[in-house]
């Protein structure tokens, strides 16, 4: 994963949180998003790649791959409009959906 220092810090924080005992039995779905300005099929591919890259980072840093899944949301659920550079930037993101498994 080629990332900025800020993104690496965020990913390292995610590793720190997910390494805690209270998340030992959790299932984590990593959802990738993109801007909606591109073709839907392209957005799907980009968001899938984004989520898989984050999963690889987490696994490389000690998180059990069996607890992780990935989803591609493409340009759905935008946080901002894709008609500005700032809006597109906000929409390129990852969300972690954590579910406790008992």
ChimeraX attribute file (.defattr): number of C-alpha atoms within 10 A of each C-alpha:
attribute: neighborCount
match mode: 1-to-1
recipient: residues
	/A:1	11
	/A:2	7
	/A:3	9
	/A:4	9
	/A:5	9
	/A:6	9
	/A:7	11
	/A:8	14
	/A:9	12
	/A:10	12
	/A:11	18
	/A:12	15
	/A:13	12
	/A:14	15
	/A:15	18
	/A:16	14
	/A:17	12
	/A:18	19
	/A:19	16
	/A:20	9
	/A:21	9
	/A:22	10
	/A:23	16
	/A:24	14
	/A:25	12
	/A:26	17
	/A:27	19
	/A:28	22
	/A:29	18
	/A:30	23
	/A:31	22
	/A:32	29
	/A:33	29
	/A:34	30
	/A:35	28
	/A:36	22
	/A:37	13
	/A:38	13
	/A:39	11
	/A:40	16
	/A:41	10
	/A:42	14
	/A:43	22
	/A:44	21
	/A:45	16
	/A:46	21
	/A:47	25
	/A:48	21
	/A:49	17
	/A:50	23
	/A:51	25
	/A:52	21
	/A:53	17
	/A:54	19
	/A:55	23
	/A:56	14
	/A:57	17
	/A:58	21
	/A:59	16
	/A:60	12
	/A:61	14
	/A:62	12
	/A:63	19
	/A:64	15
	/A:65	14
	/A:66	9
	/A:67	17
	/A:68	20
	/A:69	16
	/A:70	21
	/A:71	19
	/A:72	22
	/A:73	21
	/A:74	26
	/A:75	26
	/A:76	15
	/A:77	12
	/A:78	19
	/A:79	15
	/A:80	15
	/A:81	16
	/A:82	19
	/A:83	11
	/A:84	10
	/A:85	10
	/A:86	11
	/A:87	16
	/A:88	20
	/A:89	15
	/A:90	16
	/A:91	22
	/A:92	19
	/A:93	17
	/A:94	18
	/A:95	13
	/A:96	16
	/A:97	14
	/A:98	15
	/A:99	13
	/A:100	11
	/A:101	11
	/A:102	5
